[in-house]
Amino acid sequence: MRYLELGQRLAENLPLCASWLWTYWTPSLIALALVAIGWAGVRRTRPVLFLALLIVVPALAFAGVGDIWFPRYLVFLTAPFAALAAWGADSLARFAERLQPITAIAQSAI
């Protein structure tokens, strides 16, 4: 019976949590964080995956136990999220630096 209640509570609260975090973090930062998570999954970078867990586990915990909750309960997740988005931006910048010589060679051939 308790698992049924937990499932119902998660079904109610997770969409609400997602909408709050979408507003807090903006789509561009969320995209950078997803790049970081994807790149960390490929390269098996444990610190980045740990940061992702620092975001997901508390959000699931609050969504599972909260009857009445507010967006301010999720603000503390912004610190690990900002580090995750920064790692994603750094990864994209390094990838672009590696592509730059290739594009310079391609342009000189034209």
C-alpha positions in Angstrom: 0.0 0.0 0.0 2.8 2.4 0.8 4.5 1.8 -2.6 1.2 2.7 -4.3 1.1 6.0 -2.3 4.7 6.7 -3.2 4.0 6.1 -6.9 1.0 8.4 -6.8 3.0 11.1 -5.0 5.9 10.8 -7.5 3.4 11.0 -10.4 1.9 14.2 -9.0 5.1 15.9 -7.9 7.7 15.1 -10.5 6.0 17.1 -13.3 5.7 20.0 -10.9 9.4 19.6 -10.0 10.4 19.5 -13.6 8.5 22.7 -14.4 10.1 24.5 -11.5 13.6 23.4 -12.4 13.0 24.2 -16.1 12.2 27.8 -15.0 15.1 28.1 -12.6 17.8 26.7 -14.8 16.6 27.8 -18.4 16.7 25.5 -21.4 20.2 26.4 -22.5 21.8 25.5 -19.2 19.8 22.3 -19.1 21.2 21.5 -22.6 24.7 22.1 -21.4 24.1 19.8 -18.4 22.7 17.1 -20.6 25.8 17.4 -22.8 28.0 17.0 -19.7 26.0 13.9 -18.6 26.1 12.3 -22.0 29.8 13.0 -22.5 30.5 11.7 -18.9 28.6 8.6 -19.7 30.7 7.9 -22.8 34.0 8.8 -21.1 33.0 7.3 -17.7 33.8 10.4 -15.8 32.7 9.6 -12.3 32.7 13.1 -10.7 30.3 14.4 -13.3 28.0 11.4 -12.8 28.2 12.0 -9.1 27.1 15.6 -9.6 24.1 14.2 -11.6 23.2 12.0 -8.7 23.5 15.0 -6.3 20.7 16.5 -8.3 18.5 13.6 -9.1 18.4 11.8 -5.7 17.3 14.8 -3.6 14.7 15.8 -6.2 13.3 12.3 -6.1 13.3 12.3 -2.4 11.5 15.6 -2.1 9.0 14.5 -4.8 8.4 11.2 -3.0 7.7 12.6 0.5 6.3 16.0 -0.1 2.6 16.6 0.4 2.9 20.4 0.3 6.1 21.8 -1.1 7.4 24.9 -2.8 10.0 25.7 -5.4 12.4 27.0 -2.8 12.9 23.5 -1.6 14.8 22.8 -4.8 17.0 25.9 -4.9 20.0 24.0 -3.3 20.2 21.8 -6.3 21.4 24.8 -8.4 25.0 24.6 -7.1 25.7 21.1 -8.4 23.7 21.9 -11.5 25.8 25.0 -12.2 29.0 22.9 -12.0 27.5 20.3 -14.3 26.5 22.9 -16.9 29.9 24.5 -16.6 31.6 21.1 -17.3 29.3 20.7 -20.3 30.3 24.2 -21.6 34.0 23.4 -21.1 33.6 20.1 -22.9 31.9 21.8 -25.9 34.6 24.5 -26.0 37.4 21.9 -26.0 35.7 19.9 -28.7 35.3 23.1 -30.8 39.1 23.8 -30.3 39.9 20.4 -31.7 37.7 21.0 -34.7 39.2 24.4 -35.5 42.4 23.1 -37.2 40.3 20.8 -39.3 38.0 23.6 -40.5 41.1 25.8 -41.2 42.5 23.1 -43.5 39.2 22.6 -45.2 38.9 26.4 -45.9 42.4 26.6 -47.3 41.6 23.8 -49.7 38.8 25.8 -51.2 
